[in-house]
Amino acid sequence: MSSDVSRAIEAILMVAQEPVDPHLLAQLLEVAPARVTEAVDELRAAYEADERGFVLVEVAGGFRFQSHPDLAPYVERFALEGQSARLSNAALETLAIIAYKQPLSRAQIAAIRGVNVDGVIRT
């Protein structure tokens, strides 16, 4: 039963978007809250011994997985990689006009650019 509880906790935490309360885990797994705490401690020890890239932490009264703090530079680089949005020339021109002359209406931007700006503003 021990491995079933641990595996179930892993599965639930893997899909949870928010920290999961230990009492909820106990209720879902039909075990005592102390058994959940024991299983979480076992999982933490196993992850640390295996030098995994993630840790099981207690946050906001619940448990969740998060990346290992030692690996923050790599995770940060990965997370920011897709953040550099490529803007079209039309979008850059529109943003420059807004930055320089704000506040502006859509019609005023279109008059300055001399073209319809609906598509640029929508995206």
N, C-alpha and C positions, 0 to 999 in steps of 0.2 A: 504493500500500500504506500510505503514511503516514496518510492519512485513515481507512482501514479500521482500523488499529491504534488510533488516537485514538477513533474512534467505538465500537469494541469496549470499550475501557477505560471510556468514559463509560457504556455500557450495563451493564457488569458492576458498576461502582461504584454505579450508580443503584439496583440491586436488592440489593446487599450490605448486610447488617445490621452487619457488623463491618469494620474496616479490612482491605483485601485486600493480601496480601504481593506485592511486585513480582515475586518469583520464580514465584509461582503465576500471576500475570497473564502472564508470559513463557511459561510452560508452556501455558496455555490458548490463547494467541494464536500459539503456535509461532514466537516471535521471541526474540532475545537479550534478557537483562535490561537491557542498556544501551539497547536500542530502547524498552523500556517507560519507562525513566527519561526518555529524550529526548521521548517522546510526552507524558508527564505534564508535563514542563517547558513544552512547547508549549501544552498545554491551560491550564495555570496562567496563562501569559502572555496567552493569548486571553481568558480569563475576566476578568483584571485590566484589559485594554485595553477590554473591553466593559462594564466596571463592573457585573458580574453581582451578583446577590444572594447568591451562594454562592461558596465557594472550595474548591479541591482541596488537601487538606493531608496531610502524612505524620504518622501517629499510630500508636504501638505497632508500629512496623516495617512498616506497611502504609499504603495510601492510602484516603481516603474523602472524600466531600463533606460540607461543613457550611456553615451559614449564615455570611454575611460578618459579622465582628465589629462593623462599624459599624452593622449593622441589629439588634443584640441587643435594644434596647428594644421594637421591633415584634414580634420573634419571641417574646420573653418575654411580652408582652401577649397574643399569640395563644395561646401554650401555656397560660397561666394562665386564659384566658377560660373554658374548659370545666371548670376545676378547682373552681369554686365549686358544690359539690354541694348541692342543695336537700334539706333533711331535712324529713320530715313532723313534725307536732306530736307524734305518738306516738314517733317516733325521738328527737326532742329531749328529751322527757320521760324516756324510757328512759336516754339518755345522761346526763342530769342525775342520775338516781338512781344510776347506776353511778359517776359521778364523786364523788358525795357519800358513798356508803356502801360503796364497793368494799373488798374483793372480795365479789362476790355470785354466787349461782347463778341460773340461769334461773328456777327456782321461786320464789326470794326476790324477784326483780324482778316476777314475775307477781303475787305476793301483795301487794306494795306498790302496784302499779298497779291491781290488782283486775281485770285482764283478761289474756287469753292474749298472750304476747309473742313467740311463735315467729316469726311473720311479720316483726315489727319487727327482731328480732335477726338473722334470716336475711338481710335486705337491708341 
